Amino acid sequence: MQVVGIHIASIAGVVVTAAMLDDVPAFAHSADGNWTYPPACCRGDMTAGECGSIPSATVTPYADGYVIILRPGDHRKVTRQNRYFVPYDSVMPSGDEKFHICLHPTEEHENCFFAPAEAM
């Protein structure tokens, strides 16, 4: 009977630890320049993170926001052509003169979009 009690206590400890880790904020990584993506936008690092700069040719301004069309090679997570729409009130300023996008949890989902100051 004591073994069962230890087993249940061990499982409870694992569940509590996992729940605590779920609330730990993600670590953001630095962008290409001298700034860092907000932790809410990016999980990972320069190699495996969801955020990265994208070519300005992939971004088209419209009356109510930006349309971004990314193809493989434009962003490390993109494996096929994807289209995103970002309203102007959701755009964040980039820390450099480039456009950046964060794709999370998959390549189909734009999580954060950054535009250079002159494009905002």
Secondary structure as UniProt FT lines:
FT   HELIX           2..22
FT   TURN            39..41
FT   TURN            46..48
FT   STRAND          51..54
FT   HELIX           56..58
FT   STRAND          59..62
FT   TURN            63..64
FT   STRAND          65..70
FT   TURN            72..73
FT   TURN            76..77
FT   STRAND          82..87
FT   HELIX           88..90
FT   STRAND          92..93
FT   STRAND          99..103
FT   TURN            107..108
FT   STRAND          110..115
FT   HELIX           117..119
//
